[in-house]
Amino acid sequence: ERATTTHVYYIDVDILPSASERQLRAEIDGETNCSLCAYITPIFTTKSILDRLPSKEEFLAELKGPESRFKAFAVVSHAIVNYRKWYEESSSYEVKYRENVEPYFVVKSDAPQMNSMFAGYGRDKCSYSRELNASGYRFIVLPGVYAVNLPEESAAVQRSILSRNSGGPLVCLRVF
């Protein structure tokens, strides 16, 4: 409803995308013009405070190293990504919807809206993914982008900045 752009990226305030808006858009534009697609970005965790993320190639090299700052998000709700496949892929791939998935994804701004009743509660992306699936959406994992769940210290700073700049309640949407 508030988006003034063609797509909306549903992420939380403590998530840092690896791609700029332009890079993310290029990944999506490389796909067929799919009006009923949710484009998933794999999620990883870190204990490091970061202000930018490396390219996928640099990221994978570090991820395989013994001193990696990153690890795959090891919860069932993100298993839809199929991380082993993502590590090797250079092309997007479709995944089958599963109950209780909560991926971070991009949809066209005219997609059904996420139910605001879940904002700040949890399971918001789970209920939204279910709604998109019931509406006929396909789930496509993007090969060249990912996102990282920041440690609590970084997340607290981001929440503080966003709440000051918004002049109102926190809205956990990223639009481009």
Sine and cosine of phi, psi and omega as CSV:
sin_phi,cos_phi,sin_psi,cos_psi,sin_omega,cos_omega
0.00,0.00,-0.64,0.77,-0.03,-1.00
-1.00,-0.04,-0.18,0.98,-0.05,-1.00
-0.92,0.40,0.73,-0.68,0.06,-1.00
-0.94,-0.33,0.25,0.97,-0.06,-1.00
-0.85,-0.53,0.07,-1.00,-0.05,-1.00
-0.99,0.17,-0.37,0.93,-0.05,-1.00
-0.70,-0.72,0.38,-0.92,0.07,-1.00
-0.79,-0.62,0.72,-0.69,0.02,-1.00
-0.97,-0.24,0.93,-0.37,-0.02,-1.00
-1.00,0.04,0.98,-0.19,0.06,-1.00
-0.69,-0.72,0.25,-0.97,0.06,-1.00
-1.00,-0.03,0.24,-0.97,-0.05,-1.00
-0.91,0.42,-0.41,0.91,-0.02,-1.00
-1.00,-0.09,0.35,0.94,0.01,-1.00
-0.94,-0.34,0.76,-0.65,0.03,-1.00
-0.93,-0.38,0.92,-0.40,0.03,-1.00
-0.96,0.29,0.56,-0.83,0.02,-1.00
-0.97,0.24,-0.44,0.90,-0.11,-0.99
-0.97,-0.23,0.52,-0.85,0.16,-0.99
-0.95,0.30,0.19,-0.98,0.03,-1.00
-0.86,0.52,-0.63,0.77,0.00,-1.00
-0.91,0.41,-0.68,0.74,0.02,-1.00
-0.91,0.42,-0.67,0.75,0.01,-1.00
-0.90,0.44,-0.68,0.74,0.01,-1.00
-0.89,0.45,-0.63,0.78,0.02,-1.00
-0.90,0.45,-0.63,0.77,0.05,-1.00
-0.88,0.47,-0.71,0.70,-0.03,-1.00
-0.94,0.35,-0.67,0.74,0.00,-1.00
-0.91,0.41,-0.39,0.92,0.06,-1.00
-0.94,0.33,-0.26,0.97,0.03,-1.00
-0.99,0.10,0.23,-0.97,0.12,-0.99
-0.90,0.43,0.37,-0.93,-0.03,-1.00
-0.95,0.31,0.99,0.12,-0.09,-1.00
-0.99,-0.11,0.92,-0.39,-0.02,-1.00
-0.99,0.15,-0.32,0.95,-0.01,-1.00
-0.88,-0.47,0.82,0.58,0.02,-1.00
-0.82,-0.57,0.63,-0.78,0.16,-0.99
-0.93,-0.36,0.89,-0.46,-0.07,-1.00
-1.00,-0.06,0.92,-0.39,-0.11,-0.99
-1.00,0.02,0.68,-0.73,0.17,-0.99
-0.94,-0.35,0.83,-0.56,0.03,-1.00
-0.86,0.51,0.52,-0.86,-0.04,-1.00
-0.90,-0.44,0.63,-0.78,0.03,-1.00
-0.77,-0.64,0.22,-0.98,0.05,-1.00
-0.88,-0.48,0.32,-0.95,0.07,-1.00
-0.46,-0.89,0.40,-0.92,0.13,-0.99
-0.96,-0.26,-0.01,1.00,-0.02,-1.00
-1.00,-0.01,0.52,-0.85,0.11,-0.99
-1.00,0.05,0.82,-0.57,-0.12,-0.99
-0.81,-0.59,0.47,-0.88,0.15,-0.99
-0.87,-0.49,-0.22,0.98,0.09,-1.00
-0.44,-0.90,0.34,-0.94,-0.02,-1.00
-0.89,-0.45,0.49,-0.87,0.02,-1.00
-0.96,0.28,0.21,-0.98,0.11,-0.99
-0.88,0.48,0.24,-0.97,0.00,-1.00
-0.86,0.51,-0.66,0.75,-0.02,-1.00
-0.88,0.47,-0.75,0.67,0.03,-1.00
-0.90,0.44,-0.64,0.76,-0.01,-1.00
-0.88,0.47,-0.73,0.68,-0.01,-1.00
-0.90,0.43,-0.61,0.79,0.04,-1.00
-0.89,0.46,-0.68,0.73,0.02,-1.00
-0.94,0.35,-0.64,0.77,-0.03,-1.00
-0.86,0.51,-0.57,0.82,-0.01,-1.00
-0.99,0.16,-0.25,0.97,-0.04,-1.00
-0.98,0.22,0.34,-0.94,-0.04,-1.00
-0.94,0.34,-0.36,0.93,-0.04,-1.00
-0.93,-0.36,0.50,0.86,-0.08,-1.00
-0.88,0.48,0.64,-0.77,0.09,-1.00
-0.99,0.11,-0.12,0.99,-0.14,-0.99
-0.86,-0.52,0.42,-0.91,0.20,-0.98
-0.50,-0.86,0.43,-0.90,0.00,-1.00
-0.90,0.44,0.55,-0.83,0.02,-1.00
-0.94,0.34,0.96,-0.29,-0.18,-0.98
-1.00,-0.06,0.85,0.53,0.09,-1.00
-0.79,-0.61,0.50,-0.87,-0.05,-1.00
-0.84,0.54,-0.56,0.83,-0.07,-1.00
-0.91,0.41,-0.22,0.98,0.03,-1.00
-0.90,-0.44,0.08,1.00,-0.03,-1.00
-0.91,0.42,-0.33,0.94,0.02,-1.00
-0.81,0.58,-0.46,0.89,-0.04,-1.00
-0.88,0.47,-0.58,0.81,-0.14,-0.99
0.87,0.50,0.96,0.27,-0.11,-0.99
-0.84,0.55,-0.66,0.75,0.00,-1.00
-0.84,0.55,-0.65,0.76,0.02,-1.00
-0.93,0.36,-0.69,0.73,-0.03,-1.00
-0.86,0.50,-0.60,0.80,0.00,-1.00
-0.84,0.54,-0.55,0.84,-0.10,-1.00
-0.99,-0.13,-0.35,0.94,-0.15,-0.99
-0.98,0.20,0.59,-0.81,0.17,-0.99
-0.88,-0.47,-0.03,1.00,0.06,-1.00
-0.85,-0.52,0.45,-0.89,0.04,-1.00
-0.92,0.39,0.35,-0.93,0.03,-1.00
-0.55,-0.83,0.53,-0.85,-0.01,-1.00
-1.00,0.04,0.62,-0.78,0.07,-1.00
-0.84,-0.54,0.47,-0.88,-0.02,-1.00
-1.00,0.10,0.71,-0.71,0.04,-1.00
-0.86,0.52,0.62,-0.78,0.13,-0.99
-0.76,-0.65,0.54,-0.84,0.07,-1.00
-0.86,0.52,0.53,-0.85,0.07,-1.00
0.92,0.40,0.43,0.90,0.11,-0.99
-1.00,0.03,0.55,-0.83,0.02,-1.00
-0.70,-0.72,0.85,0.53,-0.03,-1.00
-0.95,0.30,0.34,-0.94,0.17,-0.99
-1.00,-0.03,0.77,-0.64,-0.11,-0.99
-0.47,-0.88,0.20,-0.98,0.04,-1.00
-0.91,-0.41,0.71,-0.70,0.11,-0.99
-0.74,-0.67,0.31,-0.95,0.10,-1.00
-0.91,0.42,0.51,-0.86,-0.08,-1.00
-0.92,0.39,-0.25,0.97,0.06,-1.00
-1.00,-0.03,0.16,0.99,0.07,-1.00
-0.91,0.41,0.35,-0.94,0.10,-1.00
-0.80,0.60,0.58,-0.82,-0.02,-1.00
-0.98,0.20,0.53,-0.85,0.10,-1.00
-0.93,0.38,0.66,-0.75,0.00,-1.00
-0.92,0.38,0.91,-0.42,-0.05,-1.00
-0.93,0.37,-0.19,0.98,0.04,-1.00
-0.87,0.49,-0.45,0.89,-0.04,-1.00
-1.00,-0.02,-0.11,0.99,-0.06,-1.00
-0.84,0.54,0.77,-0.64,0.03,-1.00
0.97,0.23,0.04,1.00,-0.08,-1.00
-0.96,-0.27,-0.68,0.74,-0.13,-0.99
0.90,-0.43,0.29,-0.96,-0.02,-1.00
0.89,0.46,0.24,0.97,0.02,-1.00
-0.91,0.42,-0.72,0.69,0.00,-1.00
-0.95,0.32,-0.45,0.89,0.06,-1.00
-0.90,0.43,-0.78,0.63,0.00,-1.00
-0.92,0.39,-0.58,0.81,0.00,-1.00
-0.93,0.36,-0.66,0.75,0.05,-1.00
-0.87,0.49,-0.66,0.76,0.03,-1.00
-0.88,0.47,-0.70,0.72,0.01,-1.00
-0.89,0.45,-0.69,0.72,0.01,-1.00
-0.89,0.46,-0.68,0.73,0.03,-1.00
-0.86,0.50,-0.71,0.70,0.01,-1.00
-0.90,0.43,-0.42,0.91,0.01,-1.00
-1.00,0.04,0.05,1.00,0.05,-1.00
1.00,-0.03,0.22,0.98,0.01,-1.00
-0.95,0.32,0.54,-0.84,0.12,-0.99
-0.98,-0.19,0.50,-0.86,0.02,-1.00
-0.94,-0.34,0.89,-0.46,-0.09,-1.00
-0.88,-0.48,0.81,-0.58,0.04,-1.00
-1.00,0.01,0.80,-0.60,0.02,-1.00
-0.99,0.17,0.71,-0.71,-0.13,-0.99
-0.99,0.13,-0.45,0.89,-0.17,-0.99
-0.96,-0.26,0.02,1.00,-0.02,-1.00
-0.80,-0.60,0.37,-0.93,0.04,-1.00
-0.43,-0.90,0.06,-1.00,0.05,-1.00
-0.63,-0.77,0.37,-0.93,-0.03,-1.00
-0.80,-0.60,0.74,-0.68,0.10,-1.00
-0.98,0.18,0.91,-0.41,-0.08,-1.00
-0.97,0.25,0.42,-0.91,0.07,-1.00
-0.91,0.42,0.32,-0.95,-0.10,-1.00
-0.82,0.58,-0.59,0.80,-0.02,-1.00
-0.88,0.47,-0.71,0.70,0.01,-1.00
-0.93,0.38,-0.65,0.76,-0.02,-1.00
-0.89,0.46,-0.64,0.77,0.00,-1.00
-0.89,0.46,-0.65,0.76,0.03,-1.00
-0.90,0.43,-0.71,0.71,0.00,-1.00
-0.89,0.46,-0.68,0.73,0.02,-1.00
-0.87,0.49,-0.65,0.76,0.00,-1.00
-0.90,0.45,-0.71,0.70,0.00,-1.00
-0.90,0.44,-0.72,0.69,-0.03,-1.00
-0.90,0.43,-0.64,0.76,-0.03,-1.00
-0.93,0.36,-0.55,0.84,0.06,-1.00
-0.94,0.35,-0.66,0.75,-0.08,-1.00
-0.97,0.23,-0.44,0.90,-0.09,-1.00
-0.99,0.12,-0.40,0.92,-0.02,-1.00
0.94,0.33,0.20,0.98,-0.03,-1.00
-0.29,-0.96,-0.35,-0.94,-0.02,-1.00
-0.90,0.44,0.44,-0.90,-0.02,-1.00
-0.94,0.34,0.77,-0.64,0.07,-1.00
-0.92,-0.39,0.89,-0.46,-0.09,-1.00
-1.00,-0.04,0.87,0.50,0.05,-1.00
-0.78,-0.63,0.60,-0.80,0.11,-0.99
-0.88,-0.48,0.83,-0.56,-0.02,-1.00
-0.92,-0.39,0.47,-0.88,0.08,-1.00
-0.53,-0.85,0.00,0.00,0.00,0.00
